[in-house]
């Protein structure tokens, strides 16, 4: 049998039973002590009331924190669906960062990217564009001090232009959240694309690459991971341990979850295992020029560079 203490970021479902158990204990004590007289009965009741006063506020605060983190994530999906790009960017902390397939973006760069690439330079969506981001399967882990959290989500999207194209797409979010001045923000958002396919053909006959770098809009730095996408197999690293064994998940040997940036363009330009922090703005411009030149020669398609 495996023996191990629970991880720092643990699942907290059982913790919410504590107030209920205490409340039941009070009821039992009152019923059992009904025949008691004098200070004994009053002392027991007073002691239990003290325990409730000590336990209830922290439990309520933690429940509210987890609920607030979930609301934050779902709000991101709602704002993306209707092109509310300013509201979407405002969900990030001032020093927050989005790890997207196009690269790593700071708060204001996230605002500019969505406003330009999806919104066409204005709030809202172009006529005929469908852009829902449906958030599913949340696992939120609150830190012991209640000031930060981590969350894993699955996102499912139906993207496309009326009369032109339509795609199924899905992926996994592994995000970090921070509470600042009493308000929760995204500290780090990391989307791992899992699948992208034509709507009419389905994923049985169609598999598209993740969207890659746009030479007209450079990220702050390359992405921190190489994104393998269907039909290739890739496991985004779990932020939480197995809730039963208390151990880290057993990953397949052939995969390296959450590995360093190793997209094909970066490997070709800078060598395998390049650290994104070491890539300069000049390096990013070099990547963009090579992508642009390759497309002009017909060698590559838009989105051919997962992880760039």
C-alpha positions in Angstrom: 0.0 0.0 0.0 1.2 3.5 -0.8 1.8 5.9 2.1 2.3 9.5 1.4 1.2 12.8 2.8 -1.1 14.8 0.7 0.4 17.4 -1.7 0.4 21.1 -1.0 -2.1 21.7 -3.8 -4.7 19.1 -2.8 -8.3 18.5 -3.6 -10.5 20.1 -0.8 -13.8 18.4 -1.2 -13.7 16.6 2.1 -12.9 19.8 4.0 -16.4 21.2 3.5 -17.8 18.3 5.6 -16.2 19.8 8.7 -18.9 22.4 9.5 -21.6 19.8 8.8 -20.0 17.3 11.2 -19.6 20.0 13.9 -23.2 21.0 13.5 -24.4 17.4 13.8 -22.2 17.0 16.9 -23.9 20.0 18.5 -27.3 18.5 17.8 -26.2 15.2 19.3 -24.7 16.9 22.3 -27.8 19.0 22.9 -30.0 15.9 22.6 -27.8 13.7 24.8 -27.3 16.4 27.3 -31.0 17.3 27.7 -31.1 15.6 31.0 -28.0 17.3 32.3 -28.3 20.3 34.5 -25.9 23.0 35.5 -22.6 24.0 34.1 -21.7 20.8 32.3 -24.4 21.2 29.5 -23.6 24.9 29.1 -19.9 24.2 29.0 -20.2 21.6 26.2 -22.4 23.8 24.1 -20.1 26.8 24.6 -17.1 24.8 23.6 -18.8 23.5 20.4 -19.9 27.1 19.5 -16.3 28.2 19.8 -15.2 25.4 17.5 -17.7 26.5 14.9 -16.6 30.1 15.1 -13.0 29.0 14.5 -13.8 26.5 11.6 -16.6 28.0 9.6 -15.1 31.3 8.3 -12.0 29.6 6.8 -14.1 26.9 5.1 -16.5 29.5 3.7 -13.6 31.6 2.5 -12.0 28.7 0.7 -15.3 27.7 -0.9 -15.9 31.2 -2.1 -12.3 31.4 -3.5 -12.7 28.2 -5.6 -16.0 29.5 -6.8 -14.4 32.9 -7.8 -11.6 31.1 -9.7 -14.2 29.1 -11.6 -16.2 32.2 -12.4 -13.0 33.9 -13.7 -12.2 31.0 -16.1 -15.8 30.8 -17.4 -15.9 34.5 -17.9 -12.8 34.2 -20.2 -14.8 31.8 -22.4 -17.9 34.0 -22.4 -15.9 37.1 -23.3 -14.0 35.3 -26.1 -17.2 34.0 -27.6 -18.6 37.5 -28.1 -15.3 39.4 -28.8 -15.2 41.4 -25.6 -11.4 41.7 -25.9 -10.8 44.4 -23.3 -12.8 42.6 -20.7 -10.9 39.3 -21.6 -7.5 41.0 -21.2 -8.5 42.7 -17.9 -8.9 39.2 -16.3 -5.1 38.9 -16.2 -2.9 40.3 -13.5 -0.7 43.2 -14.5 2.3 40.8 -14.6 0.2 38.0 -15.9 1.1 36.0 -19.0 -0.7 33.9 -21.6 1.1 30.9 -23.0 -0.5 30.5 -26.4 0.6 28.4 -29.4 1.6 31.7 -31.1 4.0 32.4 -28.2 4.0 33.9 -24.7 2.1 37.2 -24.4 1.8 39.7 -21.6 -1.5 41.4 -20.7 -1.5 44.2 -23.2 -0.2 42.0 -26.0 -3.1 39.6 -25.3 -5.4 42.5 -25.7 -3.8 43.6 -29.0 -3.6 40.1 -30.4 -7.3 39.2 -30.0 -8.4 42.7 -31.0 -6.4 42.6 -34.2 -6.4 38.9 -35.2 -9.9 37.9 -34.3 -11.8 41.2 -33.9 -10.4 42.9 -37.0 -9.3 45.9 -35.0 -12.5 46.4 -33.1 -14.6 44.9 -30.3 -17.0 42.2 -31.2 -16.7 39.5 -33.9 -16.8 40.0 -37.7 -20.1 39.1 -39.3 -20.5 35.4 -39.7 -17.7 34.3 -37.3 -18.6 31.7 -34.7 -16.1 31.6 -31.7 -17.5 29.9 -28.6 -15.1 28.6 -26.0 -16.8 26.0 -23.8 -15.1 25.3 -20.4 -15.5 21.8 -19.0 -14.1 19.4 -16.4 -12.6 21.9 -13.9 -10.2 20.8 -11.2 -9.3 23.8 -9.0 -6.6 23.5 -6.3 -6.4 26.3 -3.7 -3.1 27.0 -2.0 -3.0 26.7 1.8 -2.9 30.5 2.3 -5.8 31.0 -0.1 -4.0 33.6 -2.1 -3.2 31.6 -5.2 -4.7 28.6 -7.0 -4.1 26.2 -9.9 -6.7 24.9 -12.3 -7.0 22.3 -15.1 -9.8 22.7 -17.6 -10.9 21.2 -20.9 -12.0 23.6 -23.6 -14.1 22.7 -26.6 -14.6 25.1 -29.5 -16.6 25.3 -32.7 -14.9 27.8 -34.9 -15.6 29.1 -38.4 -17.0 31.6 -40.8 -20.5 31.3 -42.4 -20.2 30.1 -46.0 -16.4 29.6 -45.7 -15.1 27.1 -43.2 -15.8 25.4 -39.9 -13.6 23.6 -37.4 -13.8 21.5 -34.3 -11.1 22.2 -31.8 -10.2 21.3 -28.3 -7.5 21.5 -25.7 -6.5 21.5 -22.1 -5.8 24.6 -19.9 -3.3 24.4 -17.0 -3.6 27.8 -15.4 -2.4 29.6 -12.3 -4.5 32.2 -10.5 -3.6 34.9 -8.0 -5.7 37.0 -5.6 -4.7 40.7 -5.6 -6.5 43.3 -3.5 -9.3 40.8 -2.9 -9.8 40.0 -6.6 -8.8 36.9 -8.5 -6.8 37.2 -11.7 -5.0 35.0 -14.2 -1.4 34.8 -13.3 -0.5 32.3 -16.0 -2.7 30.8 -18.7 -1.3 27.8 -20.6 -3.4 26.3 -23.4 -2.3 22.9 -24.8 -4.1 22.3 -28.1 -5.2 18.7 -28.4 -7.3 18.5 -31.6 -8.3 20.6 -34.5 -10.3 19.2 -37.5 -12.7 20.1 -40.3 -16.3 20.2 -39.2 -17.6 18.3 -42.2 -14.8 15.7 -42.3 -14.5 15.2 -38.6 -11.3 14.1 -36.8 -11.5 10.6 -38.4 -10.5 12.1 -41.8 -9.1 15.5 -40.8 -6.3 16.7 -38.5 -5.1 20.3 -38.7 -2.0 21.8 -37.0 -2.3 24.2 -34.1 -2.2 27.9 -35.1 1.4 29.0 -35.3 3.3 32.3 -35.4 2.0 35.3 -37.3 4.9 37.1 -38.8 2.8 40.3 -38.7 2.4 40.1 -34.9 5.3 38.8 -32.9 4.8 37.5 -29.3 6.9 38.7 -26.4 8.8 35.4 -26.5 8.4 31.9 -28.0 6.0 29.4 -26.4 7.4 27.5 -23.4 6.4 24.1 -24.8 6.2 22.2 -28.1 2.6 21.4 -28.7 1.9 18.0 -30.2 -1.6 17.9 -31.6 -3.9 15.1 -32.9 -3.2 12.6 -34.4 0.0 12.8 -32.4 -0.1 12.0 -28.7 0.8 14.5 -26.0 0.0 14.7 -22.3 -0.2 18.2 -20.7 1.3 17.9 -17.3 -1.2 17.7 -14.4 -0.7 20.3 -11.6 -2.2 18.0 -9.0 -1.4 14.5 -7.8 -3.6 11.4 -8.0 -6.3 12.2 -5.4 -6.4 8.5 -4.2 -2.7 7.6 -4.1 -1.3 11.1 -3.4 1.4 10.4 -6.1 2.1 12.1 -9.4 0.4 10.6 -12.4 2.4 7.9 -14.2 3.1 9.4 -17.6 3.9 7.3 -20.7 7.7 7.1 -21.2 7.6 8.4 -24.8 6.1 11.8 -23.7 7.6 14.6 -21.7 4.7 16.6 -20.3 5.3 20.4 -20.1 8.8 20.2 -21.7 10.8 23.1 -22.9 10.1 24.9 -26.1 11.3 22.8 -28.9 9.2 23.8 -31.9 10.6 22.9 -35.3 11.4 26.5 -36.3 13.2 27.2 -33.1 15.2 24.0 -33.4 16.2 24.9 -36.9 17.2 28.4 -35.9 18.7 28.0 -32.4 19.1 24.3 -31.7 17.1 21.8 -29.7 16.1 22.6 -26.1 16.3 26.3 -26.5 15.1 28.3 -23.4 12.4 30.8 -24.3 13.9 33.3 -21.9 17.1 33.4 -24.0 15.3 34.2 -27.3 15.5 38.0 -28.1 13.1 40.2 -30.1 15.7 40.0 -32.9 15.5 36.2 -32.8 11.7 36.4 -33.0 11.9 38.6 -36.1 14.3 36.1 -37.6 11.8 33.3 -37.0 9.0 35.4 -38.5 11.1 36.2 -41.7 11.8 32.5 -42.2 8.2 31.6 -41.7 7.1 34.3 -44.2 9.7 33.3 -46.8 8.8 29.6 -46.4 5.1 30.4 -47.1 6.0 32.5 -50.1 7.9 29.5 -51.5 4.9 27.3 -50.7 6.9 25.1 -48.2 4.7 25.8 -45.2 1.1 26.6 -44.3 -0.2 29.0 -41.7 -0.1 27.3 -38.4 2.6 24.7 -39.4 4.7 25.6 -36.4 3.3 24.2 -33.2 5.1 25.8 -30.3 6.4 28.8 -32.2 
